Amino acid sequence: MRKGTLITFEGIEGAGKSSQLELLAKQLRSAGRNVSAIREPGGTELGEGIRPLLKEKGTPVCEKAELLLFLASRAQLVHERILPALAEGTIVLCDRYSDSTLAYQWGARGLPIQLVKELDRFAAAACVPDRTILLDLPPEEGFRRIRAARGGLSDRFEEEPLAFFQKVRAAYLQIARENPQRIAIVDGFRSPETVQLAVNAAVKELVTLS
Protein backbone atom coordinates (compact mmCIF):
# COMPACT_ATOMS: atom_id res chain seq x y z
CA MET A 1 0.00 0.00 0.00
CA ARG A 2 1.33 3.43 -0.97
CA LYS A 3 1.52 5.69 2.07
CA GLY A 4 4.30 8.03 1.03
CA THR A 5 4.65 10.69 -1.65
CA LEU A 6 6.77 10.66 -4.79
CA ILE A 7 7.93 14.05 -6.06
CA THR A 8 10.15 14.23 -9.13
CA PHE A 9 12.28 17.06 -10.51
CA GLU A 10 12.73 17.48 -14.26
CA GLY A 11 14.41 19.88 -16.66
CA ILE A 12 17.30 20.31 -19.05
CA GLU A 13 20.92 20.42 -17.93
CA GLY A 14 21.64 23.53 -15.87
CA ALA A 15 18.01 24.09 -14.83
CA GLY A 16 18.76 23.70 -11.12
CA LYS A 17 17.00 20.40 -10.40
CA SER A 18 19.56 19.01 -7.98
CA SER A 19 19.86 22.26 -6.02
CA GLN A 20 16.11 22.68 -5.64
CA LEU A 21 15.67 19.04 -4.66
CA GLU A 22 18.28 19.46 -1.92
CA LEU A 23 16.58 22.62 -0.64
CA LEU A 24 13.21 20.89 -0.45
CA ALA A 25 14.73 17.84 1.25
CA LYS A 26 16.34 20.08 3.86
CA GLN A 27 13.04 21.87 4.55
CA LEU A 28 11.12 18.63 4.89
CA ARG A 29 13.69 17.10 7.23
CA SER A 30 13.62 20.25 9.36
CA ALA A 31 9.86 19.78 9.60
CA GLY A 32 10.42 16.27 10.93
CA ARG A 33 9.46 14.38 7.77
CA ASN A 34 11.15 11.20 6.58
CA VAL A 35 12.75 11.95 3.22
CA SER A 36 14.60 9.85 0.68
CA ALA A 37 16.50 11.93 -1.90
CA ILE A 38 17.64 9.93 -4.93
CA ARG A 39 18.81 10.49 -8.49
CA GLU A 40 18.56 8.92 -11.92
CA PRO A 41 20.41 7.17 -13.28
CA GLY A 42 21.69 5.85 -9.96
CA GLY A 43 20.38 5.48 -6.45
CA THR A 44 21.31 1.79 -6.20
CA GLU A 45 24.50 -0.19 -6.64
CA LEU A 46 23.33 -1.29 -10.09
CA GLY A 47 22.19 2.20 -11.06
CA GLU A 48 25.42 3.84 -9.96
CA GLY A 49 27.28 1.29 -12.07
CA ILE A 50 25.16 2.16 -15.09
CA ARG A 51 25.50 5.93 -14.59
CA PRO A 52 29.08 6.27 -15.92
CA LEU A 53 28.15 4.30 -19.04
CA LEU A 54 25.49 6.90 -19.82
CA LYS A 55 27.17 10.07 -18.59
CA GLU A 56 30.88 9.77 -19.31
CA LYS A 57 32.27 10.64 -22.72
CA GLY A 58 34.21 8.13 -24.77
CA THR A 59 31.98 5.04 -24.92
CA PRO A 60 29.60 5.03 -27.90
CA VAL A 61 26.00 4.29 -26.87
CA CYS A 62 23.30 3.91 -29.52
CA GLU A 63 19.79 5.25 -28.96
CA LYS A 64 18.25 1.85 -28.19
CA ALA A 65 21.01 0.89 -25.74
CA GLU A 66 20.73 4.31 -24.08
CA LEU A 67 17.00 3.83 -23.50
CA LEU A 68 17.40 0.33 -22.10
CA LEU A 69 20.24 1.35 -19.77
CA PHE A 70 18.15 4.18 -18.33
CA LEU A 71 15.22 1.82 -17.84
CA ALA A 72 17.38 -0.87 -16.22
CA SER A 73 18.54 1.70 -13.69
CA ARG A 74 14.93 2.83 -13.10
CA ALA A 75 13.61 -0.69 -12.66
CA GLN A 76 16.14 -1.39 -9.93
CA LEU A 77 15.57 1.99 -8.29
CA VAL A 78 11.79 1.50 -8.14
CA HIS A 79 12.12 -2.05 -6.84
CA GLU A 80 14.88 -1.41 -4.31
CA ARG A 81 14.30 2.14 -3.12
CA ILE A 82 11.11 3.86 -4.26
CA LEU A 83 8.35 1.31 -3.62
CA PRO A 84 9.68 0.24 -0.18
CA ALA A 85 10.04 3.89 0.87
CA LEU A 86 6.52 4.76 -0.29
CA ALA A 87 5.13 1.76 1.57
CA GLU A 88 6.73 3.10 4.77
CA GLY A 89 5.23 6.57 4.33
CA THR A 90 8.45 8.27 3.24
CA ILE A 91 8.56 11.33 0.99
CA VAL A 92 10.68 10.37 -2.01
CA LEU A 93 12.36 13.15 -3.99
CA CYS A 94 13.82 11.95 -7.28
CA ASP A 95 16.16 13.91 -9.57
CA ARG A 96 14.79 12.80 -12.98
CA TYR A 97 12.31 10.01 -13.65
CA SER A 98 9.99 8.83 -16.43
CA ASP A 99 9.44 12.27 -17.98
CA SER A 100 13.17 12.51 -18.68
CA THR A 101 12.98 9.31 -20.70
CA LEU A 102 10.13 10.69 -22.80
CA ALA A 103 11.75 14.10 -23.27
CA TYR A 104 15.20 12.79 -24.19
CA GLN A 105 14.66 9.40 -25.83
CA TRP A 106 11.42 10.30 -27.65
CA GLY A 107 11.57 14.09 -27.90
CA ALA A 108 15.23 14.43 -28.85
CA ARG A 109 16.36 10.97 -29.99
CA GLY A 110 13.19 10.28 -31.95
CA LEU A 111 12.36 6.81 -30.65
CA PRO A 112 8.67 5.78 -31.01
CA ILE A 113 6.64 7.37 -28.23
CA GLN A 114 4.36 4.39 -27.57
CA LEU A 115 7.35 2.05 -27.32
CA VAL A 116 9.10 4.38 -24.87
CA LYS A 117 5.94 4.72 -22.76
CA GLU A 118 5.29 0.98 -22.60
CA LEU A 119 8.86 0.08 -21.72
CA ASP A 120 8.95 2.80 -19.06
CA ARG A 121 5.65 1.65 -17.57
CA PHE A 122 7.11 -1.85 -17.27
CA ALA A 123 10.40 -0.65 -15.77
CA ALA A 124 8.72 1.71 -13.31
CA ALA A 125 6.10 -0.87 -12.27
CA ALA A 126 3.47 1.76 -13.20
CA CYS A 127 4.70 3.91 -10.29
CA VAL A 128 3.66 7.46 -11.24
CA PRO A 129 4.82 10.58 -9.34
CA ASP A 130 2.31 12.44 -7.19
CA ARG A 131 3.84 15.72 -8.34
CA THR A 132 6.50 16.64 -10.86
CA ILE A 133 8.38 19.93 -10.79
CA LEU A 134 9.50 20.95 -14.28
CA LEU A 135 12.16 23.62 -14.04
CA ASP A 136 11.85 25.30 -17.41
CA LEU A 137 14.89 27.08 -18.80
CA PRO A 138 16.10 28.17 -22.26
CA PRO A 139 18.91 25.81 -23.31
CA GLU A 140 21.23 28.76 -23.92
CA GLU A 141 21.01 29.70 -20.24
CA GLY A 142 21.52 26.09 -19.22
CA PHE A 143 24.74 25.92 -21.23
CA ARG A 144 25.93 29.21 -19.72
CA ARG A 145 25.37 27.93 -16.18
CA ILE A 146 27.15 24.64 -16.88
CA ARG A 147 30.19 26.41 -18.35
CA ALA A 148 30.34 28.77 -15.39
CA ALA A 149 30.03 25.97 -12.84
CA ARG A 150 32.39 23.46 -14.44
CA GLY A 151 34.93 25.55 -16.26
CA GLY A 152 34.18 24.01 -19.64
CA LEU A 153 33.99 20.39 -18.50
CA SER A 154 30.97 18.46 -19.72
CA ASP A 155 29.47 14.96 -19.77
CA ARG A 156 28.23 12.97 -22.77
CA PHE A 157 24.80 14.62 -22.84
CA GLU A 158 26.16 18.11 -22.37
CA GLU A 159 28.19 17.59 -25.56
CA GLU A 160 24.96 17.49 -27.58
CA PRO A 161 24.23 20.54 -29.77
CA LEU A 162 21.84 23.29 -28.79
CA ALA A 163 19.18 21.93 -31.14
CA PHE A 164 19.08 18.69 -29.14
CA PHE A 165 18.16 20.52 -25.94
CA GLN A 166 15.65 22.69 -27.75
CA LYS A 167 13.88 19.45 -28.69
CA VAL A 168 14.13 18.21 -25.09
CA ARG A 169 12.62 21.43 -23.77
CA ALA A 170 9.79 21.36 -26.31
CA ALA A 171 9.03 17.74 -25.38
CA TYR A 172 8.99 18.57 -21.67
CA LEU A 173 6.54 21.40 -22.24
CA GLN A 174 4.29 19.17 -24.34
CA ILE A 175 4.32 16.49 -21.63
CA ALA A 176 3.46 19.15 -19.05
CA ARG A 177 0.53 20.44 -21.11
CA GLU A 178 -0.81 16.89 -21.34
CA ASN A 179 -0.46 16.30 -17.57
CA PRO A 180 -1.45 19.60 -15.91
CA GLN A 181 -2.68 17.99 -12.69
CA ARG A 182 0.67 16.31 -12.03
CA ILE A 183 3.29 18.61 -13.55
CA ALA A 184 3.98 22.11 -12.24
CA ILE A 185 6.06 24.29 -14.58
CA VAL A 186 8.44 26.54 -12.66
CA ASP A 187 10.44 29.29 -14.35
CA GLY A 188 14.03 28.19 -13.75
CA PHE A 189 15.42 31.46 -15.12
CA ARG A 190 14.58 33.31 -11.90
CA SER A 191 16.73 33.51 -8.77
CA PRO A 192 17.17 30.31 -6.71
CA GLU A 193 15.20 31.89 -3.85
CA THR A 194 12.26 32.74 -6.10
CA VAL A 195 12.35 29.30 -7.67
CA GLN A 196 12.34 27.73 -4.20
CA LEU A 197 9.17 29.63 -3.30
CA ALA A 198 7.50 28.39 -6.48
CA VAL A 199 8.56 24.81 -5.74
CA ASN A 200 7.15 25.08 -2.22
CA ALA A 201 3.86 26.37 -3.59
CA ALA A 202 3.70 23.44 -6.02
CA VAL A 203 4.07 20.79 -3.30
CA LYS A 204 2.28 22.39 -0.34
CA GLU A 205 -0.93 20.40 -0.95
CA LEU A 206 1.03 17.15 -0.69
CA VAL A 207 3.56 17.74 2.09
CA THR A 208 3.94 19.85 5.24
CA LEU A 209 6.96 22.17 5.04
CA SER A 210 6.84 23.58 8.58
N, C-alpha and C positions, 0 to 999 in steps of 0.2 A: 504493500500500500504506500502511495506517495504522500508523505507528510511534509517534506521540505519544499524548497523553491529553487528553480533553476533559472538563473539570469545569465545571458550571454552578451558578450561585447563584440561588435563587428566593425569593420572599416578597412580602408586601404592602409598601406604602410605609412607610418608617420601620423596617423590620425589621433593617437593618444590613448588607444584601447588599454594597454597595460597599465599606464599611469592612473587612469580613471578607475580601473578595476581595483587597483591597490588602495586608492582613496576610499572607495566604497567598502572594501573589506575592513579597513581600519575603523571606519565609522560603525559598522555593524558589530565588530568585536568589542568596541568601546561601549556599545549598548547592551552587551552581554549575550549576543547571538552567536551560535555556532556557525562558523563559516569555513567552507573549503574553497580555496582559490586555486584554479588549475588552468592549464594552457593546452592549446592544440597547435601542431602535433606535439604530443608529450603527455606528461601527467602520470605515466606508469613506466615501469622499466622497459617494456616493449616500445611504448610510444617515444620515450627519450632516445631509444636506439634508432628508431625510424627518422626522428627529427633531422639529424645531420644529413641523411640521404636526400631529404627534400630541400633543406635550407642551404647547405654548403655548395659553393661553386666547384666545378671540376668533374662531377659525375653526371653524364648525360641521363636524363629521365624523360621518357616519352609521355605523352598526355595520358594514355591509359594506365601506365605504371604509376604516374603521379596520383591519379584519382584513387587507385587501389591502395597505395601506401597511406594516403590520408585516411581512407576509410578503415584500414586495418588498425591504425592508431586510435581512431574514434571508437571502434568496436570494443577494444580493450579498455579504453577509458570509461565508457558507459558501463561495461560489465564490472570493472574492478573498483571504480571510484564513484561515478555519478549515481547509479541506481542504489547502491548501499547507503550513500550519504542522504539521498532523498528519503529513503525508507526510515532513516533515523531522525528526520526532521531538520536536517542541516540545510543552510542556504548555500547553494553551489554557485560560484561565480566562475564562468569559463571564458577565457580569452580565445575567441573563435570557436565556431561550431558548424552546424549544417549549412547555414547561410553562406559561409565562406566557400564551401564546396560548390554551391550553385553559382556564386558570383565569379569565382575563379575558373573552375573547370567547365562550366557551361557558358557563363557570360564572356569570359576572355579566351578560353581554350577552344570553345565551340563544340564540346561534346554534347550528344543528344540530351535534352533536358529531362525527358521521362526516364531515361536510363540512369542519369545521375540521381534523380529523386528516389527511384526504386532501390538502388544500391545503398544510398544513404539511409533510407528508412530501415533497411535490413541491418546495416552496421550500427545504427543508433538505437535499435530495438524500439523504434517508434517513439523514442523519448524526445518530446518537443519542449523547448524552453517556455517558461511562464511569461518571460519578458526578454526582449532583445533590445539592446541599446546600439543603434547604428550611428557611429560618429562619422558624419559626412564631412568630407574635406576635398577640395580640388587637388588632383594629383600633383600639380606643380608645387603646391605648398607642402605636400607630403614629402616630395623629393628634397625640398629646401631644408625641412626639419631633419631628415635623415642625414644629409650632408653635414649639417651643423653639429649634429650629435655624435657622428661617427668619423668625422674627418675624411670623408670620401670612401670609407669601407662599406661594402654592401654584401648581401647574401644573394643566392641564386634568383630569387623573385625580384629583388630590388634592381637587378640587372636588366629587367624587362623594359622595353621602351614606354614612353609616356602613353602611347595609344593603347597599350595593354591595360594600364590602370584606368584609363578613361572608360574602357569597356567594363572593367570591374565595378567602377563607381556607378555606371548606368545600370548594371545588373542589380546591384544592391538597392538602388532607388526603386527599380521595378518590383523587386521582391517586397520591399517595404510597402509600396502602394497596394500590393495584393494581400498583405497581412497587417492591416492598420491596427488591429486589436492587440497584436503581439509586439510589433516593432515600433519603437519610438525613435524618430530621427532627431539627432542632436547636432547642432552646428559645431563641428570640431574646429572651426577657424577662430572661434572666440578664445578668450583667456582661459587657462585651466580652472580658475576659480568659478567663472561663469558656466563653463561646461559642467563642473561638478554640481552646481545648483540645478542644472537641467537634468542631470542624471538622477539626482535625488528626487526630483519631482516625478520622474518617469517610473520610479520603483516604490514610491511611498505607499501606494495602495497594496503592495505585496509584502513589504517588510517594515519593521519599526526601526528608525534610525536614531532614536534617542529615548 
